[in-house]
Amino acid sequence: MAVSGALEMGFPEVSILYMGIYLFLATVLYAVPRTTFLGAILLTAWLGGAVATHLIHKDPSFYLVFPIVFGSLVWFVLWLRYPKLRKLIPLSNL
C-alpha cells in the first residue's frame, strides 16, 4: 500500500526502498536517548517533505493534518522530556 501510494505521488520506484530505510533510521535515532534530537530533526524533515508533497499535489487539507500534528508531537514530547529545552522554549510565556 505504501509503495503504490508513493508511486501515485510520482516518486520513482527505486527511491522507495531508500525512503523507507531513511524513515526507519530516523525513528530508531529518535527512540535512542543519546540521539533523540538528531532523530527528531530527521523526522521533522521527513514530515515536512510529506506536507510539501501533499501541497504540490493539491490534496485536501485533511492530508496535511497528520504530518503537522505528528511533527508537533515529536517536539512536544522532547519539550516535556528535557528541562533544557523547556528553558530554551518556555511555553508559559506565550
LUMLOFI-349971 format. One record per atom (N, C-alpha, C): residue in one letter; x, y, z; atom name; chain; residue number from 0. Coordinates in steps of 0.02 Angstrom, whole numbers. Example, Ala and Ser with C-alpha at 12.3 -4.5 7.8 and 13.67 -1.06 7.14 Angstrom:
# residues 2
 aa     c1     c2     c3 at ch   i
  A    660   -284    390  N  A   0
  A    615   -225    390 CA  A   0
  A    660   -165    390  C  A   0
  S    642   -112    354  N  A   1
  S    684    -53    357 CA  A   1
  S    645      2    394  C  A   1
***
This chain:
# residues 94
 aa     c1     c2     c3 at ch   i
  M     41    -59      0  N  A   0
  M      0      0      0 CA  A   0
  M     44     63      0  C  A   0
  A     97     63     39  N  A   1
  A    142    121     42 CA  A   1
  A    178    130    -25  C  A   1
  V    197     75    -56  N  A   2
  V    232     79   -120 CA  A   2
  V    186    107   -174  C  A   2
  S    125     83   -177  N  A   3
  S     79    108   -228 CA  A   3
  S     62    182   -215  C  A   3
  G     56    202   -152  N  A   4
  G     43    272   -136 CA  A   4
  G    101    317   -157  C  A   4
  A    162    294   -145  N  A   5
  A    221    333   -165 CA  A   5
  A    226    337   -240  C  A   5
  L    210    283   -275  N  A   6
  L    212    285   -348 CA  A   6
  L    160    333   -375  C  A   6
  E    101    335   -345  N  A   7
  E     48    381   -366 CA  A   7
  E     69    454   -355  C  A   7
  M    110    466   -304  N  A   8
  M    134    534   -291 CA  A   8
  M    191    555   -337  C  A   8
  G    216    507   -377  N  A   9
  G    267    524   -426 CA  A   9
  G    338    506   -405  C  A   9
  F    347    471   -351  N  A  10
  F    414    451   -330 CA  A  10
  F    436    391   -372  C  A  10
  P    499    391   -393  N  A  11
  P    524    333   -431 CA  A  11
  P    526    270   -387  C  A  11
  E    512    215   -418  N  A  12
  E    508    152   -380 CA  A  12
  E    574    135   -345  C  A  12
  V    631    152   -377  N  A  13
  V    696    136   -347 CA  A  13
  V    709    176   -284  C  A  13
  S    677    234   -276  N  A  14
  S    690    275   -217 CA  A  14
  S    648    256   -157  C  A  14
  I    597    216   -167  N  A  15
  I    550    200   -113 CA  A  15
  I    585    160    -58  C  A  15
  L    628    114    -77  N  A  16
  L    665     75    -27 CA  A  16
  L    709    120     15  C  A  16
  Y    744    168    -17  N  A  17
  Y    787    214     20 CA  A  17
  Y    747    260     65  C  A  17
  M    688    278     44  N  A  18
  M    645    320     86 CA  A  18
  M    624    281    148  C  A  18
  G    609    218    140  N  A  19
  G    591    176    197 CA  A  19
  G    649    166    245  C  A  19
  I    708    157    218  N  A  20
  I    767    150    261 CA  A  20
  I    780    214    300  C  A  20
  Y    773    272    266  N  A  21
  Y    781    337    299 CA  A  21
  Y    732    344    357  C  A  21
  L    669    328    343  N  A  22
  L    618    336    395 CA  A  22
  L    632    288    453  C  A  22
  F    652    227    439  N  A  23
  F    668    179    492 CA  A  23
  F    726    204    535  C  A  23
  L    780    227    502  N  A  24
  L    838    251    540 CA  A  24
  L    821    314    581  C  A  24
  A    781    358    553  N  A  25
  A    761    418    590 CA  A  25
  A    721    399    652  C  A  25
  T    677    350    645  N  A  26
  T    636    328    701 CA  A  26
  T    679    295    754  C  A  26
  V    727    254    734  N  A  27
  V    773    222    782 CA  A  27
  V    814    275    818  C  A  27
  L    839    324    781  N  A  28
  L    878    377    813 CA  A  28
  L    835    416    863  C  A  28
  Y    773    426    847  N  A  29
  Y    727    461    893 CA  A  29
  Y    715    419    956  C  A  29
  A    713    354    949  N  A  30
  A    699    310   1006 CA  A  30
  A    759    302   1052  C  A  30
  V    819    312   1028  N  A  31
  V    879    304   1069 CA  A  31
  V    893    371   1105  C  A  31
  P    896    370   1171  N  A  32
  P    903    433   1208 CA  A  32
  P    962    477   1188  C  A  32
  R   1019    449   1171  N  A  33
  R   1077    490   1154 CA  A  33
  R   1070    524   1086  C  A  33
  T   1028    498   1043  N  A  34
  T   1021    526    976 CA  A  34
  T    950    552    962  C  A  34
  T    913    566   1016  N  A  35
  T    844    586   1009 CA  A  35
  T    836    650    968  C  A  35
  F    879    699    980  N  A  36
  F    872    762    944 CA  A  36
  F    887    755    870  C  A  36
  L    937    716    853  N  A  37
  L    951    703    782 CA  A  37
  L    892    668    749  C  A  37
  G    864    618    784  N  A  38
  G    805    584    758 CA  A  38
  G    747    631    749  C  A  38
  A    737    677    796  N  A  39
  A    682    725    791 CA  A  39
  A    691    770    731  C  A  39
  I    753    792    718  N  A  40
  I    767    834    661 CA  A  40
  I    753    796    596  C  A  40
  L    775    734    592  N  A  41
  L    764    694    532 CA  A  41
  L    691    678    521  C  A  41
  L    654    664    575  N  A  42
  L    582    652    569 CA  A  42
  L    545    715    548  C  A  42
  T    568    772    573  N  A  43
  T    537    835    553 CA  A  43
  T    548    848    479  C  A  43
  A    607    833    455  N  A  44
  A    622    841    383 CA  A  44
  A    577    795    342  C  A  44
  W    569    733    364  N  A  45
  W    527    685    330 CA  A  45
  W    455    710    327  C  A  45
  L    429    733    383  N  A  46
  L    360    756    385 CA  A  46
  L    351    821    346  C  A  46
  G    401    863    346  N  A  47
  G    398    923    304 CA  A  47
  G    394    905    230  C  A  47
  G    430    854    211  N  A  48
  G    426    829    142 CA  A  48
  G    357    802    126  C  A  48
  A    326    770    175  N  A  49
  A    258    745    165 CA  A  49
  A    209    802    155  C  A  49
  V    216    854    195  N  A  50
  V    173    913    187 CA  A  50
  V    184    944    119  C  A  50
  A    246    953     99  N  A  51
  A    261    983     34 CA  A  51
  A    233    941    -23  C  A  51
  T    239    875    -18  N  A  52
  T    213    831    -71 CA  A  52
  T    137    838    -77  C  A  52
  H    102    840    -21  N  A  53
  H     29    848    -23 CA  A  53
  H      9    916    -49  C  A  53
  L     47    967    -33  N  A  54
  L     32   1034    -60 CA  A  54
  L     43   1037   -135  C  A  54
  I     97   1007   -159  N  A  55
  I    111   1007   -230 CA  A  55
  I     57    971   -269  C  A  55
  H     31    916   -241  N  A  56
  H    -21    877   -274 CA  A  56
  H    -91    903   -261  C  A  56
  K    -95    959   -225  N  A  57
  K   -159    991   -210 CA  A  57
  K   -209    942   -178  C  A  57
  D   -183    902   -131  N  A  58
  D   -226    856    -94 CA  A  58
  D   -269    896    -46  C  A  58
  P   -324    866    -23  N  A  59
  P   -366    900     26 CA  A  59
  P   -328    916     90  C  A  59
  S   -350    966    126  N  A  60
  S   -316    989    188 CA  A  60
  S   -310    933    239  C  A  60
  F   -356    886    238  N  A  61
  F   -355    831    286 CA  A  61
  F   -288    794    284  C  A  61
  Y   -258    788    225  N  A  62
  Y   -195    751    218 CA  A  62
  Y   -136    788    250  C  A  62
  L   -145    852    262  N  A  63
  L    -92    891    293 CA  A  63
  L    -93    886    369  C  A  63
  V   -150    866    396  N  A  64
  V   -159    865    469 CA  A  64
  V   -111    816    503  C  A  64
  F   -107    755    478  N  A  65
  F    -67    704    512 CA  A  65
  F      7    723    516  C  A  65
  P     40    742    461  N  A  66
  P    112    758    469 CA  A  66
  P    124    819    513  C  A  66
  I     80    867    510  N  A  67
  I     90    927    552 CA  A  67
  I     80    910    626  C  A  67
  V     26    873    641  N  A  68
  V     14    855    711 CA  A  68
  V     68    809    737  C  A  68
  F     89    760    697  N  A  69
  F    139    713    719 CA  A  69
  F    206    747    729  C  A  69
  G    225    793    684  N  A  70
  G    287    830    692 CA  A  70
  G    286    873    755  C  A  70
  S    229    904    768  N  A  71
  S    223    943    830 CA  A  71
  S    228    899    891  C  A  71
  L    199    840    887  N  A  72
  L    201    792    943 CA  A  72
  L    272    768    956  C  A  72
  V    310    758    904  N  A  73
  V    381    737    911 CA  A  73
  V    418    788    954  C  A  73
  W    410    852    939  N  A  74
  W    446    903    976 CA  A  74
  W    415    917   1044  C  A  74
  F    349    910   1051  N  A  75
  F    318    921   1115 CA  A  75
  F    341    868   1166  C  A  75
  V    348    807   1143  N  A  76
  V    373    754   1188 CA  A  76
  V    444    770   1211  C  A  76
  L    485    795   1165  N  A  77
  L    553    815   1185 CA  A  77
  L    551    873   1233  C  A  77
  W    506    920   1221  N  A  78
  W    498    978   1265 CA  A  78
  W    479    955   1336  C  A  78
  L    436    905   1341  N  A  79
  L    417    879   1406 CA  A  79
  L    474    841   1439  C  A  79
  R    514    808   1399  N  A  80
  R    565    762   1424 CA  A  80
  R    630    797   1447  C  A  80
  Y    647    854   1415  N  A  81
  Y    711    886   1428 CA  A  81
  Y    702    956   1457  C  A  81
  P    721    966   1520  N  A  82
  P    714   1032   1551 CA  A  82
  P    752   1087   1515  C  A  82
  K    810   1071   1485  N  A  83
  K    848   1123   1449 CA  A  83
  K    808   1149   1390  C  A  83
  L    771   1106   1357  N  A  84
  L    729   1128   1302 CA  A  84
  L    671   1171   1327  C  A  84
  R    645   1154   1385  N  A  85
  R    591   1195   1415 CA  A  85
  R    616   1264   1433  C  A  85
  K    679   1269   1454  N  A  86
  K    708   1335   1468 CA  A  86
  K    719   1375   1404  C  A  86
  L    739   1339   1351  N  A  87
  L    751   1372   1287 CA  A  87
  L    686   1396   1255  C  A  87
  I    633   1356   1262  N  A  88
  I    568   1372   1233 CA  A  88
  I    515   1371   1289  C  A  88
  P    509   1424   1327  N  A  89
  P    459   1424   1381 CA  A  89
  P    389   1438   1355  C  A  89
  L    347   1387   1353  N  A  90
  L    280   1394   1327 CA  A  90
  L    235   1435   1373  C  A  90
  S    254   1441   1435  N  A  91
  S    212   1479   1483 CA  A  91
  S    214   1554   1468  C  A  91
  N    265   1578   1432  N  A  92
  N    270   1649   1415 CA  A  92
  N    233   1666   1351  C  A  92
  L    206   1617   1317  N  A  93
  L    170   1631   1255 CA  A  93
  L    103   1655   1272  C  A  93
***
